[in-house]
C-alpha cells in the first residue's frame, strides 16, 4: 500500500468523501477548553478546583467517546481512543 492510498484511507470522511482532520464546532471540546483555561488563569483551590477538574475531564471523555463511536474516519476514531484511554487511566488512578 503506498503512502497516498494509506493517507486517503486514514483521513477520508466516510459520509461525504472529504478529507477531515478536525471539525468545528465541537461543544464538548469547547467546554473542556473553557474549564482548562479557567483553571489555569484563575488558579482556584479546593472545591472550585475539583469542580473545574471534573467538568474538564467529563467533557474530554464525552468528546473522546463521541470520536470513537461517531468519528468520520479511522484517524478521528483512533484519536478518540488515544485521548480516552489515558484520561480513564488518570481517573482510575486518582480514585484508588
C-alpha positions in Angstrom: 0.0 0.0 0.0 1.5 3.3 -1.0 1.6 6.4 1.3 -1.0 8.3 -0.6 -3.5 5.5 -0.5 -2.9 4.9 3.2 -3.3 8.6 4.0 -6.6 8.7 2.0 -7.9 5.7 3.9 -7.0 7.2 7.3 -8.3 10.7 6.6 -11.2 10.4 4.2 -14.6 11.1 5.7 -16.8 8.1 5.2 -20.1 10.0 4.9 -19.0 12.6 2.3 -15.6 11.6 0.9 -13.8 14.8 2.1 -10.5 14.9 4.0 -11.1 15.5 7.7 -8.6 16.2 10.4 -10.7 18.4 12.7 -14.3 19.6 12.8 -15.9 22.7 14.1 -18.0 23.4 16.1 -17.3 20.9 18.8 -19.2 21.7 22.1 -17.6 19.1 24.3 -14.1 20.2 23.3 -15.1 23.8 23.9 -16.3 23.0 27.4 -13.0 21.2 28.1 -11.0 24.2 26.8 -13.0 26.7 28.8 -12.7 24.8 32.0 -9.0 24.2 31.5 -8.3 27.9 30.7 -10.4 29.0 33.7 -8.3 26.6 35.9 -5.0 28.0 34.5 -6.0 31.7 34.7 -7.9 31.7 37.9 -5.8 29.1 39.7 -8.6 28.0 42.0 -8.2 25.8 45.0 -10.4 23.5 47.0 -13.9 22.7 45.8 -13.8 25.1 42.8 -10.7 23.4 41.5 -12.3 20.0 42.0 -15.4 21.1 40.1 -13.4 22.5 37.2 -11.3 19.4 37.0 -14.5 17.3 36.9 -16.0 19.4 34.2 -12.8 19.3 32.1 -12.3 15.6 32.5 -16.0 14.8 31.8 -16.1 17.0 28.7 -12.9 15.4 27.4 -14.3 11.9 27.9 -17.5 12.8 26.2 -15.5 14.2 23.2 -13.3 11.1 23.0 -16.2 8.7 23.2 -18.1 10.6 20.5 -15.0 10.4 18.3 -14.6 6.7 19.0 -18.2 6.0 18.2 -19.1 8.5 15.5 -15.7 9.6 14.1 -16.0 10.2 10.4 -12.7 8.4 9.6 -10.2 6.0 11.2 -7.9 8.9 12.2 -10.7 10.5 14.2 -11.7 7.2 15.8 -8.1 6.5 16.8 -7.7 10.0 18.1 -10.7 9.3 20.4 -9.1 6.1 21.7 -5.7 7.9 22.2 -7.4 10.5 24.4 -9.9 8.3 26.1 -7.6 5.6 27.4 -5.1 7.9 29.2 -7.9 10.0 30.5 -9.6 6.9 32.0 -6.3 5.7 33.4 -5.9 9.1 35.1 -9.4 9.0 36.5 -9.0 5.4 37.9 -5.6 6.1 39.4 -7.0 9.1 41.3 -9.9 7.0 42.6 -7.7 4.2 44.0 
